[in-house]
Amino acid sequence: MKNILIINAHHKYPFAEGRLNESLVSRAREQLQAKGHQVRLVEIDKGWDVDAELESHKWADVVLLQTPVNWMGVPWTFKKYMDEVYTAGMSGALCEGDGRHQEAPKKNYGAGGTLKGKQYMLSLTFNAPQEAFNNSAEYLFQGKGVDDLFFPMHMNFRFFGMEPIETFACYDVMKNADIEGDFKRFEKHLDTHF
């Protein structure tokens, strides 16, 4: 059985209260605990303690990041969490600096992670339809996929030495939602990877 840290990165706005992300977190927690996994949860909008978050990252075998996509990235409150928690983790909790050494200062940038053998999973909620991705005829993403868009987030976890679990995404959640279908796909995704 695994230790799983779930991060609910949603930040509430009047037009987006976070019910879908909250429901996905709740479903993940219940499904994973039912399989015997230990689960910890941090809800970014409720605040955090840096030391406790570093300990949770060291404890976790898997970090599951549940987040809406706001302006092609994570909400600003999660970016603040990253700036505070992940910067504090540079002194050995998450990584030993940036991986470079005095004898070879131009090599191995980003290879100092101390969380090798651990995994992470991105679970994203998009206003964009699925058809907007991986399609060079579509305007915005120019043939790029979800993981291309979230390349910087993948690199943050790689910086700590972690390996990815396949990304999950809900699409078109504001204008043409299929919430029940998303829940079924999410359950299957968790069953497949956990």
C-alpha positions, -999 to +999 in steps of 0.1 A: +000+000+000+011+035-007+012+069+011-006+094-011-006+132-006-035+149-024-031+186-031-063+205-039-049+235-056-083+252-064-087+288-055-123+300-052-137+327-074-174+338-076-177+321-110-158+289-099-164+277-064-144+246-068-171+219-065-157+198-093-121+198-080-134+192-045-155+162-058-126+147-076-104+151-044-132+134-024-136+106-048-099+100-050-095+100-013-124+075-008-113+052-036-077+052-026-084+046+011-108+018+001-079+001-016-058+004+017-037+034+008-029+061+034-040+095+023-032+130+034-049+161+020-039+198+018-064+223+006-045+253-007-073+278+000-072+268+037-035+276+040-005+255+049+024+250+072+057+248+053+073+222+076+042+200+076+041+201+038+077+192+035+071+162+058+041+152+038+061+152+006+088+131+022+061+107+036+043+103+003+050+077-023+027+096-047+017+133-049-017+138-066-021+174-077-058+182-084-060+216-100-081+237-123-062+253-152-063+290-148-047+311-177-028+280-189-013+272-155-020+265-118-039+291-096-017+318-081-023+304-046-007+271-055+022+290-071+026+307-037+026+273-020+053+261-045+074+292-038+072+288-001+072+250+003+094+239-026+120+267-020+122+256+017+128+221+004+159+230-015+181+223+016+177+186+015+140+178+022+131+177-015+164+182-032+201+190-025+203+223-043+200+222-080+221+191-086+253+208-099+286+205-081+317+227-079+338+203-100+313+204-129+292+236-125+277+234-160+264+199-158+234+180-142+212+210-135+181+198-118+195+164-109+197+169-071+162+155-062+159+135-030+125+120-038+137+094-063+115+064-065+084+085-058+057+095-082+033+123-090+001+126-109-016+157-124-054+158-125-066+189-143-099+206-150-101+226-182-126+250-197-110+241-230-126+212-250-105+181-255-106+187-292-085+219-288-055+197-279-032+176-302-049+192-332-028+215-354-059+229-370-070+244-337-060+279-330-046+282-295-025+251-287-011+247-322-011+209-321+003+207-286-011+184-259-020+188-222+014+176-210+031+201-234+011+228-217+021+215-182+057+209-191+069+234-164+049+215-137+063+182-148+098+197-146+091+209-110+084+174-099+113+160-119+136+185-101+128+165-070+136+132-087+099+121-091+084+101-119+050+108-136+019+088-135-003+094-166-020+128-165-058+129-161-080+157-174-116+169-174-124+191-204-150+217-213-161+219-176-178+253-178-196+253-211-202+216-221-195+195-190-199+157-188-193+154-150-207+119-146-186+107-175-155+125-160-161+108-127-163+074-144-131+080-163-114+093-132-124+061-112-110+040-140-078+061-142-072+056-105-079+019-107-054+016-135-026+035-118-032+026-082 
